Amino acid sequence: MNTEDFWSLAESFGRAQIKAYIELDVDRRAMRIKTFSPVRLRYLTQFLYGKKRRVTDTRQLSALSRVLGSKEAARRLERGATLDEAGLYIESKQETLGHLVSQLEKLLHKINVLSPGKEESAKILKVTEEFKRKLRI
């Protein structure tokens, strides 16, 4: 374990949604922990230090906090989803799809700006057709 790992745990306790997730209650005067969820603390330590780490950098703690603030997203993370996969369940399906479609439009615009050649265009078309088939449109 390196110094960064230590700070990940210490910093996570300062995040309101992570504290709520592990049900952490601290007596500030006595500087003692009153209660916490051992099961959820175990999950948190697995997300930070386990074999299938979800957080490898303190900069990812904001994303972890948002995920753990959502019951469905947290449940997905607990069941093995990556941080990105679990993040899809923070908002409603409609909101998440709206954001993803917007990102896709921006990505397609960037591709268009690069003026892809015939080969690249064919590959892009193949990918979009495959995606269309998967959507069953």
N, CA, C and O atoms as CSV, one atom per row, in Angstrom:
chain,resi,resn,atom,element,x,y,z
A,1,MET,N,N,0.856,-1.177,0.000
A,1,MET,CA,C,0.000,0.000,0.000
A,1,MET,C,C,0.897,1.233,0.000
A,1,MET,O,O,1.864,1.312,0.758
A,2,ASN,N,N,0.564,2.194,-0.861
A,2,ASN,CA,C,1.357,3.412,-0.898
A,2,ASN,C,C,0.599,4.561,-0.248
A,2,ASN,O,O,-0.546,4.400,0.176
A,3,THR,N,N,1.239,5.712,-0.173
A,3,THR,CA,C,0.649,6.884,0.469
A,3,THR,C,C,-0.651,7.288,-0.197
A,3,THR,O,O,-1.600,7.678,0.482
A,4,GLU,N,N,-0.706,7.199,-1.513
A,4,GLU,CA,C,-1.920,7.550,-2.262
A,4,GLU,C,C,-3.095,6.687,-1.794
A,4,GLU,O,O,-4.212,7.185,-1.651
A,5,ASP,N,N,-2.846,5.398,-1.555
A,5,ASP,CA,C,-3.893,4.502,-1.083
A,5,ASP,C,C,-4.449,4.965,0.259
A,5,ASP,O,O,-5.662,4.966,0.467
A,6,PHE,N,N,-3.559,5.357,1.166
A,6,PHE,CA,C,-4.003,5.828,2.467
A,6,PHE,C,C,-4.900,7.051,2.310
A,6,PHE,O,O,-5.952,7.141,2.943
A,7,TRP,N,N,-4.484,7.986,1.470
A,7,TRP,CA,C,-5.256,9.199,1.286
A,7,TRP,C,C,-6.591,8.927,0.625
A,7,TRP,O,O,-7.548,9.666,0.858
A,8,SER,N,N,-6.686,7.905,-0.181
A,8,SER,CA,C,-7.973,7.559,-0.795
A,8,SER,C,C,-9.003,7.223,0.276
A,8,SER,O,O,-10.139,7.695,0.219
A,9,LEU,N,N,-8.613,6.416,1.244
A,9,LEU,CA,C,-9.540,6.051,2.318
A,9,LEU,C,C,-9.840,7.265,3.191
A,9,LEU,O,O,-10.999,7.548,3.493
A,10,ALA,N,N,-8.809,7.967,3.587
A,10,ALA,CA,C,-9.004,9.137,4.444
A,10,ALA,C,C,-9.885,10.180,3.753
A,10,ALA,O,O,-10.787,10.746,4.372
A,11,GLU,N,N,-9.623,10.425,2.488
A,11,GLU,CA,C,-10.399,11.408,1.747
A,11,GLU,C,C,-11.839,10.937,1.518
A,11,GLU,O,O,-12.761,11.752,1.489
A,12,SER,N,N,-12.029,9.645,1.360
A,12,SER,CA,C,-13.384,9.133,1.134
A,12,SER,C,C,-14.292,9.397,2.335
A,12,SER,O,O,-15.492,9.619,2.170
A,13,PHE,N,N,-13.723,9.373,3.540
A,13,PHE,CA,C,-14.530,9.625,4.734
A,13,PHE,C,C,-15.010,11.069,4.811
A,13,PHE,O,O,-15.917,11.378,5.584
A,14,GLY,N,N,-14.421,11.946,4.030
A,14,GLY,CA,C,-14.857,13.333,3.998
A,14,GLY,C,C,-15.972,13.594,3.003
A,14,GLY,O,O,-16.499,14.705,2.944
A,15,ARG,N,N,-16.334,12.600,2.227
A,15,ARG,CA,C,-17.397,12.742,1.222
A,15,ARG,C,C,-18.741,12.360,1.842
A,15,ARG,O,O,-18.912,11.249,2.343
A,16,ALA,N,N,-19.685,13.294,1.800
A,16,ALA,CA,C,-20.985,13.079,2.451
A,16,ALA,C,C,-21.690,11.815,1.967
A,16,ALA,O,O,-22.241,11.068,2.776
A,17,GLN,N,N,-21.679,11.568,0.657
A,17,GLN,CA,C,-22.409,10.404,0.146
A,17,GLN,C,C,-21.709,9.099,0.527
A,17,GLN,O,O,-22.370,8.078,0.718
A,18,ILE,N,N,-20.395,9.121,0.637
A,18,ILE,CA,C,-19.674,7.918,1.059
A,18,ILE,C,C,-19.930,7.674,2.546
A,18,ILE,O,O,-20.147,6.535,2.959
A,19,LYS,N,N,-19.905,8.731,3.344
A,19,LYS,CA,C,-20.215,8.589,4.778
A,19,LYS,C,C,-21.630,8.038,4.961
A,19,LYS,O,O,-21.863,7.175,5.807
A,20,ALA,N,N,-22.561,8.541,4.167
A,20,ALA,CA,C,-23.946,8.060,4.258
A,20,ALA,C,C,-24.014,6.593,3.836
A,20,ALA,O,O,-24.715,5.801,4.465
A,21,TYR,N,N,-23.291,6.227,2.779
A,21,TYR,CA,C,-23.294,4.845,2.288
A,21,TYR,C,C,-22.806,3.875,3.366
A,21,TYR,O,O,-23.407,2.819,3.564
A,22,ILE,N,N,-21.727,4.224,4.061
A,22,ILE,CA,C,-21.216,3.308,5.095
A,22,ILE,C,C,-21.885,3.551,6.452
A,22,ILE,O,O,-21.536,2.933,7.458
A,23,GLU,N,N,-22.865,4.479,6.448
A,23,GLU,CA,C,-23.632,4.792,7.647
A,23,GLU,C,C,-22.710,5.200,8.800
A,23,GLU,O,O,-22.880,4.764,9.939
A,24,LEU,N,N,-21.745,6.036,8.476
A,24,LEU,CA,C,-20.752,6.483,9.443
A,24,LEU,C,C,-21.301,7.617,10.293
A,24,LEU,O,O,-21.725,8.651,9.778
A,25,ASP,N,N,-21.285,7.404,11.607
A,25,ASP,CA,C,-21.708,8.424,12.558
A,25,ASP,C,C,-20.559,8.621,13.544
A,25,ASP,O,O,-20.147,7.689,14.235
A,26,VAL,N,N,-20.051,9.851,13.593
A,26,VAL,CA,C,-18.890,10.149,14.430
A,26,VAL,C,C,-19.267,11.171,15.488
A,26,VAL,O,O,-19.945,12.157,15.200
A,27,ASP,N,N,-18.818,10.925,16.729
A,27,ASP,CA,C,-18.947,11.896,17.811
A,27,ASP,C,C,-17.767,12.842,17.663
A,27,ASP,O,O,-16.638,12.489,18.002
A,28,ARG,N,N,-18.026,14.048,17.155
A,28,ARG,CA,C,-16.941,14.994,16.857
A,28,ARG,C,C,-16.229,15.465,18.123
A,28,ARG,O,O,-15.024,15.718,18.100
A,29,ARG,N,N,-16.948,15.582,19.195
A,29,ARG,CA,C,-16.310,16.046,20.441
A,29,ARG,C,C,-15.322,15.019,20.971
A,29,ARG,O,O,-14.192,15.353,21.325
A,30,ALA,N,N,-15.757,13.777,21.020
A,30,ALA,CA,C,-14.895,12.715,21.553
A,30,ALA,C,C,-13.970,12.136,20.477
A,30,ALA,O,O,-13.072,11.346,20.768
A,31,MET,N,N,-14.216,12.555,19.212
A,31,MET,CA,C,-13.439,12.025,18.087
A,31,MET,C,C,-13.499,10.489,18.064
A,31,MET,O,O,-12.486,9.808,17.903
A,32,ARG,N,N,-14.715,9.977,18.229
A,32,ARG,CA,C,-14.936,8.532,18.222
A,32,ARG,C,C,-16.045,8.181,17.239
A,32,ARG,O,O,-16.980,8.951,17.018
A,33,ILE,N,N,-15.914,7.019,16.670
A,33,ILE,CA,C,-16.949,6.517,15.773
A,33,ILE,C,C,-18.066,5.929,16.622
A,33,ILE,O,O,-17.833,5.056,17.458
A,34,LYS,N,N,-19.289,6.421,16.399
A,34,LYS,CA,C,-20.447,5.890,17.119
A,34,LYS,C,C,-20.925,4.604,16.446
A,34,LYS,O,O,-21.038,3.556,17.082
A,35,THR,N,N,-21.204,4.707,15.137
A,35,THR,CA,C,-21.705,3.547,14.400
A,35,THR,C,C,-21.229,3.604,12.960
A,35,THR,O,O,-20.848,4.658,12.450
A,36,PHE,N,N,-21.261,2.443,12.317
A,36,PHE,CA,C,-20.988,2.321,10.890
A,36,PHE,C,C,-21.466,0.945,10.461
A,36,PHE,O,O,-21.703,0.069,11.292
A,37,SER,N,N,-21.604,0.766,9.155
A,37,SER,CA,C,-22.013,-0.525,8.607
A,37,SER,C,C,-20.762,-1.318,8.242
A,37,SER,O,O,-20.057,-0.953,7.302
A,38,PRO,N,N,-20.475,-2.398,8.970
A,38,PRO,CA,C,-19.292,-3.205,8.641
A,38,PRO,C,C,-19.344,-3.776,7.221
A,38,PRO,O,O,-18.316,-3.863,6.550
A,39,VAL,N,N,-20.520,-4.160,6.769
A,39,VAL,CA,C,-20.670,-4.727,5.427
A,39,VAL,C,C,-20.337,-3.675,4.376
A,39,VAL,O,O,-19.597,-3.947,3.430
A,40,ARG,N,N,-20.872,-2.499,4.541
A,40,ARG,CA,C,-20.626,-1.433,3.571
A,40,ARG,C,C,-19.180,-0.926,3.640
A,40,ARG,O,O,-18.607,-0.557,2.616
A,41,LEU,N,N,-18.596,-0.906,4.826
A,41,LEU,CA,C,-17.191,-0.513,4.945
A,41,LEU,C,C,-16.315,-1.533,4.224
A,41,LEU,O,O,-15.322,-1.168,3.596
A,42,ARG,N,N,-16.679,-2.798,4.314
A,42,ARG,CA,C,-15.947,-3.847,3.599
A,42,ARG,C,C,-16.035,-3.616,2.088
A,42,ARG,O,O,-15.038,-3.744,1.378
A,43,TYR,N,N,-17.233,-3.276,1.599
A,43,TYR,CA,C,-17.374,-2.953,0.175
A,43,TYR,C,C,-16.473,-1.774,-0.193
A,43,TYR,O,O,-15.759,-1.820,-1.194
A,44,LEU,N,N,-16.513,-0.725,0.619
A,44,LEU,CA,C,-15.704,0.459,0.323
A,44,LEU,C,C,-14.224,0.105,0.239
A,44,LEU,O,O,-13.529,0.555,-0.672
A,45,THR,N,N,-13.745,-0.688,1.174
A,45,THR,CA,C,-12.323,-1.054,1.136
A,45,THR,C,C,-12.022,-1.937,-0.079
A,45,THR,O,O,-10.919,-1.878,-0.624
A,46,GLN,N,N,-12.979,-2.744,-0.503
A,46,GLN,CA,C,-12.780,-3.535,-1.726
A,46,GLN,C,C,-12.713,-2.618,-2.951
A,46,GLN,O,O,-11.903,-2.840,-3.852
A,47,PHE,N,N,-13.563,-1.592,-2.981
A,47,PHE,CA,C,-13.547,-0.654,-4.107
A,47,PHE,C,C,-12.204,0.076,-4.175
A,47,PHE,O,O,-11.721,0.401,-5.260
A,48,LEU,N,N,-11.610,0.329,-3.017
A,48,LEU,CA,C,-10.354,1.078,-2.954
A,48,LEU,C,C,-9.108,0.201,-3.046
A,48,LEU,O,O,-8.099,0.615,-3.617
A,49,TYR,N,N,-9.173,-1.031,-2.474
A,49,TYR,CA,C,-7.961,-1.845,-2.338
A,49,TYR,C,C,-8.075,-3.280,-2.839
A,49,TYR,O,O,-7.065,-3.981,-2.901
A,50,GLY,N,N,-9.256,-3.733,-3.192
A,50,GLY,CA,C,-9.469,-5.131,-3.551
A,50,GLY,C,C,-8.796,-5.540,-4.847
A,50,GLY,O,O,-8.193,-4.725,-5.546
A,51,LYS,N,N,-8.915,-6.828,-5.147
A,51,LYS,CA,C,-8.328,-7.364,-6.385
A,51,LYS,C,C,-8.923,-6.688,-7.616
A,51,LYS,O,O,-8.222,-6.426,-8.594
A,52,LYS,N,N,-10.227,-6.407,-7.557
A,52,LYS,CA,C,-10.898,-5.707,-8.654
A,52,LYS,C,C,-11.190,-4.268,-8.204
A,52,LYS,O,O,-12.344,-3.864,-8.062
A,53,ARG,N,N,-10.119,-3.517,-7.988
A,53,ARG,CA,C,-10.251,-2.130,-7.532
A,53,ARG,C,C,-11.105,-1.325,-8.497
A,53,ARG,O,O,-10.962,-1.436,-9.715
A,54,ARG,N,N,-11.987,-0.522,-7.943
A,54,ARG,CA,C,-12.797,0.372,-8.775
A,54,ARG,C,C,-12.196,1.771,-8.780
A,54,ARG,O,O,-12.402,2.542,-9.717
A,55,VAL,N,N,-11.448,2.091,-7.718
A,55,VAL,CA,C,-10.844,3.406,-7.580
A,55,VAL,C,C,-9.333,3.218,-7.484
A,55,VAL,O,O,-8.836,2.586,-6.552
A,56,THR,N,N,-8.616,3.765,-8.443
A,56,THR,CA,C,-7.159,3.619,-8.451
A,56,THR,C,C,-6.456,4.950,-8.236
A,56,THR,O,O,-5.228,5.007,-8.179
A,57,ASP,N,N,-7.235,6.019,-8.117
A,57,ASP,CA,C,-6.670,7.353,-7.985
A,57,ASP,C,C,-7.651,8.201,-7.179
A,57,ASP,O,O,-8.863,8.054,-7.334
A,58,THR,N,N,-7.149,9.076,-6.328
A,58,THR,CA,C,-8.041,9.906,-5.507
A,58,THR,C,C,-8.956,10.779,-6.362
A,58,THR,O,O,-10.016,11.202,-5.900
A,59,ARG,N,N,-8.557,11.050,-7.602
A,59,ARG,CA,C,-9.418,11.862,-8.477
A,59,ARG,C,C,-10.713,11.143,-8.831
A,59,ARG,O,O,-11.661,11.777,-9.295
A,60,GLN,N,N,-10.771,9.835,-8.622
A,60,GLN,CA,C,-11.985,9.065,-8.920
A,60,GLN,C,C,-12.963,9.039,-7.742
A,60,GLN,O,O,-14.056,8.485,-7.861
A,61,LEU,N,N,-12.583,9.628,-6.613
A,61,LEU,CA,C,-13.456,9.600,-5.441
A,61,LEU,C,C,-14.759,10.362,-5.653
A,61,LEU,O,O,-15.785,10.002,-5.076
A,62,SER,N,N,-14.732,11.397,-6.463
A,62,SER,CA,C,-15.972,12.129,-6.747
A,62,SER,C,C,-16.964,11.229,-7.473
A,62,SER,O,O,-18.153,11.226,-7.155
A,63,ALA,N,N,-16.476,10.467,-8.445
A,63,ALA,CA,C,-17.344,9.531,-9.174
A,63,ALA,C,C,-17.847,8.446,-8.230
A,63,ALA,O,O,-19.021,8.079,-8.272
A,64,LEU,N,N,-16.961,7.930,-7.375
A,64,LEU,CA,C,-17.380,6.905,-6.412
A,64,LEU,C,C,-18.451,7.454,-5.484
A,64,LEU,O,O,-19.428,6.769,-5.185
A,65,SER,N,N,-18.272,8.674,-5.033
A,65,SER,CA,C,-19.247,9.296,-4.146
A,65,SER,C,C,-20.615,9.409,-4.827
A,65,SER,O,O,-21.640,9.104,-4.218
A,66,ARG,N,N,-20.628,9.847,-6.085
A,66,ARG,CA,C,-21.906,9.951,-6.818
A,66,ARG,C,C,-22.557,8.575,-6.965
A,66,ARG,O,O,-23.768,8.437,-6.794
A,67,VAL,N,N,-21.757,7.566,-7.281
A,67,VAL,CA,C,-22.288,6.204,-7.442
A,67,VAL,C,C,-22.862,5.706,-6.118
A,67,VAL,O,O,-23.962,5.155,-6.091
A,68,LEU,N,N,-22.137,5.891,-5.035
A,68,LEU,CA,C,-22.604,5.388,-3.739
A,68,LEU,C,C,-23.782,6.192,-3.198
A,68,LEU,O,O,-24.466,5.751,-2.275
A,69,GLY,N,N,-24.017,7.366,-3.771
A,69,GLY,CA,C,-25.184,8.160,-3.398
A,69,GLY,C,C,-26.469,7.686,-4.046
A,69,GLY,O,O,-27.547,8.180,-3.716
A,70,SER,N,N,-26.373,6.743,-4.955
A,70,SER,CA,C,-27.538,6.177,-5.640
A,70,SER,C,C,-27.663,4.701,-5.256
A,70,SER,O,O,-26.716,3.931,-5.416
A,71,LYS,N,N,-28.815,4.320,-4.757
A,71,LYS,CA,C,-28.998,2.924,-4.327
A,71,LYS,C,C,-28.764,1.939,-5.466
A,71,LYS,O,O,-28.080,0.931,-5.288
A,72,GLU,N,N,-29.324,2.225,-6.623
A,72,GLU,CA,C,-29.190,1.298,-7.752
A,72,GLU,C,C,-27.755,1.261,-8.256
A,72,GLU,O,O,-27.224,0.184,-8.524
A,73,ALA,N,N,-27.126,2.411,-8.387
A,73,ALA,CA,C,-25.735,2.452,-8.853
A,73,ALA,C,C,-24.814,1.748,-7.854
A,73,ALA,O,O,-23.916,1.009,-8.255
A,74,ALA,N,N,-25.030,1.972,-6.569
A,74,ALA,CA,C,-24.217,1.316,-5.530
A,74,ALA,C,C,-24.398,-0.194,-5.589
A,74,ALA,O,O,-23.432,-0.947,-5.463
A,75,ARG,N,N,-25.629,-0.632,-5.781
A,75,ARG,CA,C,-25.908,-2.072,-5.870
A,75,ARG,C,C,-25.164,-2.683,-7.061
A,75,ARG,O,O,-24.619,-3.783,-6.962
A,76,ARG,N,N,-25.144,-1.971,-8.172
A,76,ARG,CA,C,-24.419,-2.459,-9.357
A,76,ARG,C,C,-22.923,-2.563,-9.073
A,76,ARG,O,O,-22.278,-3.532,-9.474
A,77,LEU,N,N,-22.378,-1.572,-8.386
A,77,LEU,CA,C,-20.949,-1.581,-8.045
A,77,LEU,C,C,-20.640,-2.752,-7.112
A,77,LEU,O,O,-19.636,-3.443,-7.285
A,78,GLU,N,N,-21.496,-2.965,-6.137
A,78,GLU,CA,C,-21.315,-4.080,-5.201
A,78,GLU,C,C,-21.339,-5.424,-5.922
A,78,GLU,O,O,-20.672,-6.368,-5.500
A,79,ARG,N,N,-22.104,-5.513,-7.008
A,79,ARG,CA,C,-22.226,-6.767,-7.757
A,79,ARG,C,C,-21.142,-6.949,-8.809
A,79,ARG,O,O,-21.170,-7.914,-9.574
A,80,GLY,N,N,-20.173,-6.013,-8.851
A,80,GLY,CA,C,-19.029,-6.207,-9.720
A,80,GLY,C,C,-18.895,-5.261,-10.888
A,80,GLY,O,O,-17.934,-5.363,-11.652
A,81,ALA,N,N,-19.831,-4.339,-11.051
A,81,ALA,CA,C,-19.727,-3.380,-12.158
A,81,ALA,C,C,-18.515,-2.474,-11.948
A,81,ALA,O,O,-18.074,-2.247,-10.821
A,82,THR,N,N,-17.996,-1.970,-13.048
A,82,THR,CA,C,-16.940,-0.969,-12.949
A,82,THR,C,C,-17.569,0.344,-12.495
A,82,THR,O,O,-18.791,0.484,-12.466
A,83,LEU,N,N,-16.726,1.290,-12.146
A,83,LEU,CA,C,-17.216,2.598,-11.733
A,83,LEU,C,C,-17.999,3.261,-12.865
A,83,LEU,O,O,-19.047,3.862,-12.628
A,84,ASP,N,N,-17.495,3.152,-14.088
A,84,ASP,CA,C,-18.205,3.728,-15.243
A,84,ASP,C,C,-19.546,3.038,-15.481
A,84,ASP,O,O,-20.553,3.700,-15.736
A,85,GLU,N,N,-19.558,1.710,-15.397
A,85,GLU,CA,C,-20.807,0.965,-15.610
A,85,GLU,C,C,-21.837,1.325,-14.542
A,85,GLU,O,O,-23.006,1.554,-14.855
A,86,ALA,N,N,-21.412,1.374,-13.304
A,86,ALA,CA,C,-22.336,1.718,-12.215
A,86,ALA,C,C,-22.836,3.147,-12.370
A,86,ALA,O,O,-23.977,3.455,-12.025
A,87,GLY,N,N,-21.976,4.019,-12.893
A,87,GLY,CA,C,-22.360,5.416,-13.091
A,87,GLY,C,C,-23.535,5.607,-14.029
A,87,GLY,O,O,-24.201,6.641,-13.991
A,88,LEU,N,N,-23.791,4.626,-14.861
A,88,LEU,CA,C,-24.939,4.699,-15.771
A,88,LEU,C,C,-26.268,4.674,-15.024
A,88,LEU,O,O,-27.299,5.036,-15.590
A,89,TYR,N,N,-26.259,4.251,-13.761
A,89,TYR,CA,C,-27.494,4.085,-12.996
A,89,TYR,C,C,-27.702,5.168,-11.938
A,89,TYR,O,O,-28.571,5.038,-11.075
A,90,ILE,N,N,-26.900,6.240,-12.007
A,90,ILE,CA,C,-27.061,7.324,-11.040
A,90,ILE,C,C,-28.337,8.099,-11.328
A,90,ILE,O,O,-29.106,8.410,-10.418
A,91,GLU,N,N,-28.552,8.404,-12.584
A,91,GLU,CA,C,-29.729,9.155,-12.996
A,91,GLU,C,C,-30.752,8.198,-13.596
A,91,GLU,O,O,-30.513,6.995,-13.708
A,92,SER,N,N,-31.890,8.754,-13.976
A,92,SER,CA,C,-32.904,7.919,-14.620
A,92,SER,C,C,-32.366,7.443,-15.967
A,92,SER,O,O,-31.421,8.012,-16.513
A,93,LYS,N,N,-32.980,6.404,-16.481
A,93,LYS,CA,C,-32.578,5.858,-17.778
A,93,LYS,C,C,-32.675,6.930,-18.864
A,93,LYS,O,O,-31.786,7.042,-19.708
A,94,GLN,N,N,-33.742,7.708,-18.844
A,94,GLN,CA,C,-33.943,8.728,-19.862
A,94,GLN,C,C,-32.850,9.806,-19.789
A,94,GLN,O,O,-32.337,10.240,-20.821
A,95,GLU,N,N,-32.496,10.235,-18.573
A,95,GLU,CA,C,-31.453,11.254,-18.426
A,95,GLU,C,C,-30.101,10.722,-18.890
A,95,GLU,O,O,-29.361,11.410,-19.595
A,96,THR,N,N,-29.787,9.497,-18.490
A,96,THR,CA,C,-28.512,8.898,-18.871
A,96,THR,C,C,-28.435,8.724,-20.381
A,96,THR,O,O,-27.415,9.050,-20.988
A,97,LEU,N,N,-29.504,8.212,-20.999
A,97,LEU,CA,C,-29.512,8.061,-22.455
A,97,LEU,C,C,-29.376,9.414,-23.151
A,97,LEU,O,O,-28.695,9.523,-24.171
A,98,GLY,N,N,-30.013,10.429,-22.608
A,98,GLY,CA,C,-29.900,11.769,-23.178
A,98,GLY,C,C,-28.455,12.266,-23.164
A,98,GLY,O,O,-27.979,12.824,-24.153
A,99,HIS,N,N,-27.762,12.065,-22.046
A,99,HIS,CA,C,-26.355,12.477,-21.945
A,99,HIS,C,C,-25.490,11.675,-22.920
A,99,HIS,O,O,-24.609,12.230,-23.578
A,100,LEU,N,N,-25.741,10.384,-23.009
A,100,LEU,CA,C,-24.940,9.533,-23.889
A,100,LEU,C,C,-25.160,9.875,-25.362
A,100,LEU,O,O,-24.212,9.881,-26.148
A,101,VAL,N,N,-26.406,10.160,-25.736
A,101,VAL,CA,C,-26.689,10.546,-27.117
A,101,VAL,C,C,-25.979,11.860,-27.436
A,101,VAL,O,O,-25.426,12.024,-28.523
A,102,SER,N,N,-25.997,12.783,-26.496
A,102,SER,CA,C,-25.297,14.055,-26.688
A,102,SER,C,C,-23.793,13.826,-26.878
A,102,SER,O,O,-23.176,14.448,-27.742
A,103,GLN,N,N,-23.212,12.945,-26.081
A,103,GLN,CA,C,-21.785,12.621,-26.224
A,103,GLN,C,C,-21.506,11.963,-27.571
A,103,GLN,O,O,-20.485,12.238,-28.201
A,104,LEU,N,N,-22.413,11.098,-28.010
A,104,LEU,CA,C,-22.261,10.433,-29.306
A,104,LEU,C,C,-22.301,11.451,-30.445
A,104,LEU,O,O,-21.506,11.376,-31.382
A,105,GLU,N,N,-23.231,12.400,-30.358
A,105,GLU,CA,C,-23.310,13.442,-31.385
A,105,GLU,C,C,-22.024,14.251,-31.444
A,105,GLU,O,O,-21.543,14.568,-32.532
A,106,LYS,N,N,-21.464,14.586,-30.295
A,106,LYS,CA,C,-20.199,15.337,-30.243
A,106,LYS,C,C,-19.057,14.517,-30.824
A,106,LYS,O,O,-18.209,15.049,-31.540
A,107,LEU,N,N,-19.033,13.238,-30.522
A,107,LEU,CA,C,-17.995,12.356,-31.051
A,107,LEU,C,C,-18.099,12.247,-32.571
A,107,LEU,O,O,-17.088,12.321,-33.269
A,108,LEU,N,N,-19.311,12.073,-33.081
A,108,LEU,CA,C,-19.511,11.995,-34.533
A,108,LEU,C,C,-19.116,13.306,-35.208
A,108,LEU,O,O,-18.570,13.300,-36.311
A,109,HIS,N,N,-19.389,14.421,-34.551
A,109,HIS,CA,C,-18.972,15.719,-35.101
A,109,HIS,C,C,-17.440,15.797,-35.184
A,109,HIS,O,O,-16.897,16.267,-36.184
A,110,LYS,N,N,-16.756,15.342,-34.150
A,110,LYS,CA,C,-15.287,15.350,-34.150
A,110,LYS,C,C,-14.738,14.476,-35.274
A,110,LYS,O,O,-13.773,14.840,-35.945
A,111,ILE,N,N,-15.367,13.319,-35.468
A,111,ILE,CA,C,-14.945,12.425,-36.559
A,111,ILE,C,C,-15.134,13.127,-37.899
A,111,ILE,O,O,-14.264,13.067,-38.768
A,112,ASN,N,N,-16.265,13.786,-38.058
A,112,ASN,CA,C,-16.560,14.483,-39.310
A,112,ASN,C,C,-15.553,15.604,-39.578
A,112,ASN,O,O,-15.142,15.811,-40.720
A,113,VAL,N,N,-15.160,16.321,-38.531
A,113,VAL,CA,C,-14.184,17.406,-38.677
A,113,VAL,C,C,-12.865,16.879,-39.226
A,113,VAL,O,O,-12.170,17.589,-39.952
A,114,LEU,N,N,-12.515,15.642,-38.886
A,114,LEU,CA,C,-11.270,15.041,-39.363
A,114,LEU,C,C,-11.355,14.579,-40.819
A,114,LEU,O,O,-10.364,14.116,-41.383
A,115,SER,N,N,-12.519,14.701,-41.418
A,115,SER,CA,C,-12.735,14.297,-42.812
A,115,SER,C,C,-12.167,12.907,-43.092
A,115,SER,O,O,-11.176,12.765,-43.809
A,116,PRO,N,N,-12.804,11.884,-42.519
A,116,PRO,CA,C,-12.278,10.525,-42.727
A,116,PRO,C,C,-12.293,10.128,-44.198
A,116,PRO,O,O,-13.167,10.533,-44.964
A,117,GLY,N,N,-11.306,9.328,-44.569
A,117,GLY,CA,C,-11.218,8.834,-45.940
A,117,GLY,C,C,-12.211,7.709,-46.172
A,117,GLY,O,O,-13.032,7.391,-45.312
A,118,LYS,N,N,-12.117,7.122,-47.340
A,118,LYS,CA,C,-13.047,6.070,-47.751
A,118,LYS,C,C,-12.992,4.866,-46.796
A,118,LYS,O,O,-14.030,4.356,-46.375
A,119,GLU,N,N,-11.769,4.415,-46.458
A,119,GLU,CA,C,-11.626,3.255,-45.566
A,119,GLU,C,C,-12.180,3.537,-44.182
A,119,GLU,O,O,-12.921,2.733,-43.616
A,120,GLU,N,N,-11.801,4.715,-43.638
A,120,GLU,CA,C,-12.296,5.063,-42.302
A,120,GLU,C,C,-13.812,5.218,-42.303
A,120,GLU,O,O,-14.488,4.778,-41.373
A,121,SER,N,N,-14.337,5.840,-43.343
A,121,SER,CA,C,-15.788,6.022,-43.446
A,121,SER,C,C,-16.512,4.678,-43.505
A,121,SER,O,O,-17.561,4.499,-42.887
A,122,ALA,N,N,-15.941,3.746,-44.248
A,122,ALA,CA,C,-16.544,2.413,-44.345
A,122,ALA,C,C,-16.549,1.736,-42.980
A,122,ALA,O,O,-17.524,1.085,-42.605
A,123,LYS,N,N,-15.463,1.891,-42.246
A,123,LYS,CA,C,-15.372,1.289,-40.907
A,123,LYS,C,C,-16.387,1.922,-39.957
A,123,LYS,O,O,-17.040,1.227,-39.180
A,124,ILE,N,N,-16.511,3.241,-40.027
A,124,ILE,CA,C,-17.486,3.956,-39.186
A,124,ILE,C,C,-18.899,3.503,-39.528
A,124,ILE,O,O,-19.711,3.254,-38.637
A,125,LEU,N,N,-19.187,3.397,-40.817
A,125,LEU,CA,C,-20.505,2.949,-41.260
A,125,LEU,C,C,-20.793,1.533,-40.771
A,125,LEU,O,O,-21.907,1.233,-40.341
A,126,LYS,N,N,-19.783,0.663,-40.840
A,126,LYS,CA,C,-19.938,-0.714,-40.372
A,126,LYS,C,C,-20.274,-0.739,-38.873
A,126,LYS,O,O,-21.160,-1.475,-38.439
A,127,VAL,N,N,-19.566,0.061,-38.106
A,127,VAL,CA,C,-19.813,0.114,-36.657
A,127,VAL,C,C,-21.215,0.628,-36.378
A,127,VAL,O,O,-21.921,0.071,-35.536
A,128,THR,N,N,-21.633,1.691,-37.076
A,128,THR,CA,C,-22.970,2.238,-36.836
A,128,THR,C,C,-24.069,1.279,-37.286
A,128,THR,O,O,-25.121,1.204,-36.650
A,129,GLU,N,N,-23.838,0.548,-38.371
A,129,GLU,CA,C,-24.820,-0.443,-38.822
A,129,GLU,C,C,-24.936,-1.586,-37.820
A,129,GLU,O,O,-26.034,-2.067,-37.540
A,130,GLU,N,N,-23.812,-2.013,-37.290
A,130,GLU,CA,C,-23.820,-3.069,-36.266
A,130,GLU,C,C,-24.574,-2.588,-35.022
A,130,GLU,O,O,-25.345,-3.338,-34.423
A,131,PHE,N,N,-24.346,-1.354,-34.650
A,131,PHE,CA,C,-25.042,-0.786,-33.499
A,131,PHE,C,C,-26.542,-0.711,-33.772
A,131,PHE,O,O,-27.354,-1.031,-32.904
A,132,LYS,N,N,-26.898,-0.292,-34.964
A,132,LYS,CA,C,-28.305,-0.211,-35.353
A,132,LYS,C,C,-28.953,-1.601,-35.286
A,132,LYS,O,O,-30.081,-1.746,-34.815
A,133,ARG,N,N,-28.222,-2.619,-35.764
A,133,ARG,CA,C,-28.750,-3.976,-35.706
A,133,ARG,C,C,-28.969,-4.423,-34.261
A,133,ARG,O,O,-29.974,-5.062,-33.950
A,134,LYS,N,N,-28.038,-4.089,-33.395
A,134,LYS,CA,C,-28.180,-4.451,-31.968
A,134,LYS,C,C,-29.354,-3.756,-31.314
A,134,LYS,O,O,-29.987,-4.300,-30.408
A,135,LEU,N,N,-29.642,-2.544,-31.778
A,135,LEU,CA,C,-30.800,-1.806,-31.254
A,135,LEU,C,C,-32.104,-2.349,-31.827
A,135,LEU,O,O,-33.187,-2.054,-31.321
A,136,ARG,N,N,-31.990,-3.147,-32.888
A,136,ARG,CA,C,-33.144,-3.757,-33.576
A,136,ARG,C,C,-34.088,-2.709,-34.131
A,136,ARG,O,O,-35.302,-2.767,-33.936
A,137,ILE,N,N,-33.496,-1.751,-34.826
A,137,ILE,CA,C,-34.302,-0.667,-35.424
A,137,ILE,C,C,-34.724,-1.071,-36.809
A,137,ILE,O,O,-35.409,-0.310,-37.493
